[in-house]
Amino acid sequence: MRVVVIGGSGHIGTYLVPRLVAAGHEVVNVSRGKREPYSPHGAWERVTTVTADREAEEADGTFGRRIAGLEGDIVIDLICFKESSARSLSVALSGQVRHFLHCGTIWIHGPSAQVPTTEDRPRGPIGEYGRQKAAIEEFLLGLAHREGFPVTLIHPGHITGPGWVPVTPAGNVNPAAFQTLADGAELALPNLGMETVQHVHADDVARLFMDAIANRTAAVGESFHSVATTALTLRGYAEAVAGWFGREARLTYLPWDRWRETVSKEDARITFDHIAHSPHCSMEKAERVLGHRPRYTSLEAISEAVDWLVRAGTIST
């Protein structure tokens, strides 16, 4: 089939697009043309790339028509962050596509009240990003149930893989935490280091998209988490990373108001965003309905990214 991927040059698309090509699909990648895939792959030679400025084209009302005009049997939207964007695109694609897949986030849940959190738990997002993603989900699933719009939503956790800095044991994306652990120096963690993060390898997210496509009847009108099967506490994460460098983690714990003074305002903001959610989501539904099971544990996914950071010279050993 002809598959149109919006934002296919990013984290997930780096792995998803080659998988789509390998499955025999004709693939069109729609992007701003400002980023190469994180990992090279020969499959990209068989991909048609369309350059588009989504924000500008949504503003003048042409983006949805452009995507519909590409005549995809399947459309995968990896970079939709506003309910208004989802509404306009779904209008343009209504009756035009066999399957529409949207990339959401586990942040639709807000803080976990019951773990592991399942897809049917009430939504309580915090922050504009999570609220917009929850609104998108509510709108798209409502459209599916009322009008039969063929949508599936995939909600990843903290996406990781070679080519970019994963969420660190300090809860942000500053690689300094990794360097501190590699050096055997003392690393301060907020509170008691017991908040959780739940990573997922970008290829496992791509595989879940593929499983949803392969099981369209079961996937349409549903949302699925995409995370490693277990979450990590910041403390456990830090101890594991230190061990990779032959070190014993030297950790200290500070109350939030004191800890935030030890890092930049931006790092503190990002850390708060991650640990306020303290995600721990279930993968049971994806396994039961789609037969999907992640290939990577959280630590396996993170270790690939850390190895890349070492090879790139970001972390010195």
Secondary structure, DSSP 4 states (H G I P E B T S, - for coil): -EEEEETTTSTTHHHHHHHHHHTT-EEEEEE-S----SS--GGGGG-EEEE--HHHHHHTT-HHHHHHHT--SEEEES----HHHHHHHHHHHTTT-SEEEEE--GGGS-S-SSSSBPTTSPP---HHHHHHHHHHHHHHHHHHHHH---EEEEEE-EEE-TTSPPP-TTSSS-THHHHHHHHT-EEEEETTS--EE-EEEHHHHHHHHHHHHHTHHHHTTEEEEES-SS-EEHHHHHHHHHHHTT---EEEEE-HHHHGGGS-HHHHHHHHHHHHH---B--HHHHHHH----SS-HHHHHHHHHHHHHHTTSS--
